[in-house]
Amino acid sequence: MGGLRVTIQTSMEPKIDLLDHPLAYPGNRFAAVHRVLADAVAAHAFPGCAFGVLAGGRIVHQGALGHFTYEAGAPVVSSDTVFDVASITKVVSTTAVAMLLYQRGRLDIDTPLGELLPGFVVGRAQGDWARYVTLRHLLAHNSGLPGYVGFFRTAAKPATLYRTCLELPLEAEPGTHAEYSDPGFILLGNALEVLTNEYLASWVRREVLDPLGMAKTCFCPTPEGRNQIPPTEEDTTFRHRRIQGEVQDENAWLLRGAAGHAGLFSNVHDLLRFAEEILKPGRKTDLEKGMPSRFEATTVEFFAQRQGPEGSSRALGWDTPSENSTTGSHFSPNSIGHLGFSGCSLWIDRDADLAVVLLTNRTWPDRQSRLIREVWPVFHDAVREVI
């Protein structure tokens, strides 16, 4: 990443107990982590970032560096800064809903999608592969649906986008080919709304975010709070304005900012709180103390298992480390996590009882930088070498 350095700004949340935990090292034990990120800012991998580490049930380190943009006088990023987390929405929102419905007996993941969304099969030929697509296929990204479609280029309304998505031709037989698919999660989010008879965003707020105290996490930030969120790009092709405090993904924006594949905004503290709820079922001591997780151990284990076909790293909604993974070289095979197009990442090592969050706006100002791919593994290795 080069040898350049920038000024580092860090802050700790006042109620986080850091110093009495054996992993909360005094002094500059995380200095190598800061150097990796400072070099990344200097190399224009992203203008700023916030990051945090949770170990043994406690946040042992948080920090931030850089600014909202590369412009002189741009606001400084803090550890509490809220970012557009892009596809991390897929796990914190959509997959979390599926997990809770599954453990409550309200979701059979082998339900054909056509039973919940008849428009997915109506009008198709009798032998069309679409008739065999299940919710499991959507969660595992092996449904045969394409990876990305720019619906917003031709659709002017949410209903038109959904209809076009429902009518997409499959590119492979379900279960035979892994293709990370935004359309698949758009349809999955829609199917979950049918099951709950409620908009996804409101169900997530009531059943996930509020119970976990994730007060800074939301879809569709209020207009008055948008200038406190780092912008993601200067859009010169679609909305023709600076995208700040509104979802960057154009399809999600057309779906009024809340969709199954993107739209969530969050900060480090809230995402680590969510990760803690995933890790907690693995600790017998917490259960013995009457501190159960919102997610049962069997649910987490079920959704964390790779689904295939062979060579795919995808579990149910979650990703797992693969060869040359963004997790670096130290996360265990039992890790789960997800990336976001905006340059955000959430990884949870279930064996090490550890979670790491990195939030950036690497797409500023024009989506061109791909340096985040080099930063992620080096950053995660630096964290793991401290802990």
N, C-alpha and C positions, 0 to 999 in steps of 0.2 A: 504493500500500500504506500510505500515511500516513507521518508523520514520527517515529513512536516508535522508540526504540532499546532494545536489551537488551544485557547483558554477553555478549561473545563469548569462547568458549573454543576454542582450537585446539591441535592436537598433530600431530607428525610422527612417522612410523615411523622408528626409529633406523637402519635399513639402507637407506633410500631416499636416493640421492645427488641432492640438489636443487641445490646451489649451483654446480656446475660446468656446468650446462646453460644455454644462452642464454635459455631461456624461464623460468628460475627467478628471477624478479625479486626483488631485495631490498626491504626496507621494506614498504610497504603497497600495493603495486601491485594486489593482489586486494581492496583495501578496499571497492570498489564491489560486489563479489560478496557480501562479508560483510554489507554494508548491506542488500542486497536480501533476504537470508535473515533478518537480524535484524528487519526490518520485517514479514516474513511471520510470524515467531514472535509478534511483538507484536500482529499482527492476528488471531491464532489460526488461521492457515492450518494450522499443525501445532505441537505443543509443542517439538519439537526435530528436528535433522537432522544428517547427516554428508554430506560431499561431497568430491569429488576430481577432479583433472584430469590426464590423461596426454597428453603431447605428445612427438613424436619418440622414442618408445620409453621415456620415463621419466615417473614421477609427479612433476609439477612443483608441485603444490599439493594439500594436504589440509587439511580443517578440520572443525569441528563447533561447534554452538551450541544452546542451549536445554536442555531437560530431557526425561525420559521422559514426563512428564505435566505438567499445569498445576498440580498440587498442590504446596503448600509442602513443601520438603524432598525433592522427587523427585530421583532420580539425574541427574547431568549426562551428556549425550551426549558421547562422544568419537569421534575419527575411526576408531576400531577397533570401535565398537559394531555389533553384528549386528542386522539388521532382518528382518522378514517382507517379502520382496520381491515377493510376490504373483505377478502375471503375467510378471514378468521370468523366472520359471521356464520360460516357454514358449520363450525363446531360449537361456538358459544350460544348461538341461537338455534339453528335448524336441527343440528344433531342433538343438542341438549333437549329439545322438545321431543324428538323421537325417543331418546333414552328414557325420559320420564313417562311418556305414554306407554312404552314397552313394559317398564317395570310395574305400571299400574294395570296391566292387562288390557289396555285399550288399543294396542298396536301390534298387529301381526306383520312383521317385515316382509313376509313372503306373499302378502296380498298383491294381486296384480294391480298395476297402476290404473288400468282401465276400469276397475270396479269403483274407484274413487273419482276418477276423472274420465267419464265415458267418452268425452271428446277426443281422447287419445287413441281410441280404437274405432269409433264410428266412422264409417266411410272407407276404412282400409280393407284390403283383400283378406279373405278368410285365413290365409296362411302367413299373413304379415307378421314379422317378428315382434311388432309392437304389442301384440296380444299376450306375449310371454314376459314382458317387462314387469318386474316387481319392485316394491319399495327397497328391497335388499339391493337390487341392481343399481338403483339410483344412489343409495348410500355408498356403495362400493365403487362407483364410477366405472361400472362395466355393463351399462345398459345398452350400449350400441349407439347412443345419441352422440352427436358431434360435440367437440370440445367447446367451441365458442361460435356464436352467431350474433352479428350486430343487428338485432331486431330493431333497434332505435332508428336505424337508417330508413326504414320503410313504415314502421308502426308509429302512429300519432297518439294512440290511447293505450292504456293498460289492457283493455279487452282484446285489442288487435294483437298486441304482443303475445298474450297468453294463447290466443287462437293459433297464431303462427307457430308458437312453440309446441303446442299440442299436435300439430300436423307435420312436424319435422320427420323426414324419412330417417330410418335407422341406418347406420353405416356398417353395423356388424350384428351378428346374432347375440342376444343377451347372454352375458356370462363368459363370452369367448375372447373379448378384447377389452383391455383397460384404456380408457380415454377420459382424463379429468374433464368433467362436463359441467359448465355453468347452466346450460339448459336443463340438465338433469336435476340440479338443485332448485332451479326456478319451479319446476314441476313438483318436486318433493315438498317444497314450502307450500305450494298450492294444495297438495294432497293432505298435508297436515292441518291446513285450515278447514278442509272438509271434515276431517276427523274431530276437530275440536269445536267446529261451528263458530270460529272466532278468527279474527285477523291474527296472523302470526306475531306481529309486533306487540299487540296487547297481551297475548297469552304469555309471551316471553317475559314481558315486564312483570306480570303478576306471579308467574310460577318459577322464574329463574332469577331475574335481576333483583327484584325487591327482597325476596327471601335471603339472598346472599349479600345484601347490602351493597350492590353494585350501582351506587347512586349516580356515578358519572357516565354510565354506559347507557346508550340510547340509540334509537333510530331517529332521524330527522331532528338534529339539534335546533333549538329555537333561534330565530334571526338575531336576537340580541347577544347570543353566545358564540356566534360563528367566527367573530374576529379573534377569539381565544383559541382557535383550532388552526394548526398549520395548514396552509393551502396545499393542494395536491398537484395542480397544474394551471397553466394559462391556456385555456381551451380556445383554440383558433379555428376549430372545424365544426363544432356542434352547438354548444351553448354560447360561444363567443364571449366568454368572460372568465375572470379568475374563479377557479373552483375552490371555495373555502367554506367549510362548515356544511357542505352539502355533498352527498355521495358522489364520488368520482365516476364510478361505473355507470355508463350511460343507460344500460338496460334497467339497472336498479333505480336510477333517477326517474325513468319513464314509469316505473311501477311505484311512483310516489315515494321513493326513498327507502322502502322497506320490502325486501325480497328474501327468498330462501338462500340466495347465493352471495349477497352483499348488502351493505347499507348500514352496518353497525358502526358506532363510534365508541371508543373506550380509552382508558388509560392503564398504566402499568399496574397500579394498585388493584383495580377491579379485575383485571385479567389474572393476576396472581391469586386473588380471592377465588375466582372460578377454578383455577388449577388446584388450589387447596381442596376444593370440594371433590375433585376427581381423585386426588391422592388419599384423602382421609379414610375411605373404606379399607385401605390396605393397612391401617394402623389399629391393632387390637386395643391398644391403650385408650384411644379416643372412644371406641365403642364401650369399653369398660367404664369410662368416665361419663357415660350418657351423652356423648357428643356424636351422634350418627350423622352421616353425610346425607345430602339430598339425593345422591345417587348411591344405590346399593352396590356392594362389591361385585355381585354376579352381573349386574348391568354393565358396569365399567369393563369387566373382563370380556363380556360378550361383544361389546362394541369395539374393543381394542384388538380383536383378532383379524389378521389379514384374510381377505376374501378370495383372492385370485382374480383372473387366471395367474398361472405361474409367472413370476417376475414382477407382478404388481405389488407395490408397497401399501396399497390402500386397505384400510380396515373399514368399519362401518361409520362413515362420516369423517373419521380421523385418517391421518397419514401416519406412517411409521418410518423409521430410518431405513434408507436404502444405500446402495453403494454410492460413494461420493455424496453422501447426504449433506444437507445444509446444517445438520446437527453437529458436524465435525466427526471426530473419531472416538469420542468418549461416552456418548449416550448409549444406553443398553438397547438390545433388540426389543425390549418390552416398553420402549418409549412410544408416546403418541403425541401428535401435535398438528400444526397447520401453518401455512404461510399465507400472506396477503399480498396482492399485486402492488399495493402502495409501499411495500417494503417492510411490513410488519411480520413478526413471527411469535408463535407460542409453542414451546416444547416442554413436555412433561415426561420425566424419567421415573417410571413407576418402581423400578428396582432401587434407585438411589434416593427416592422420596424427595425429588427435586423438580423445580419448574423454573424456566427462564423465559422472560419476555423481552423482546426488542421492538420498539415502535419507531418508525421513520416515515418520512414523506419523500422517498427516493424518486418518485415520479416528477418532482419539481425540477424545472418548470415545464418539461415537455415529454416525459416518459422515456427519454433516450438512454439514460444511464442504466447499465446492467451490472454495475460494480457491487451491488448488494449481494449478488451470488458469490462473490469472492469474500465478502465481509462475514456473512452468516457462519460458515464453518470455522473461520479463525476466531470470531467472537465467542462461539460456543466452546471451542477448545480452551480459550483463555479463561472462561468462567470455570470449566471443569477442572482445570489445572490449579485453580485456587481452592476448590472444594474437593 
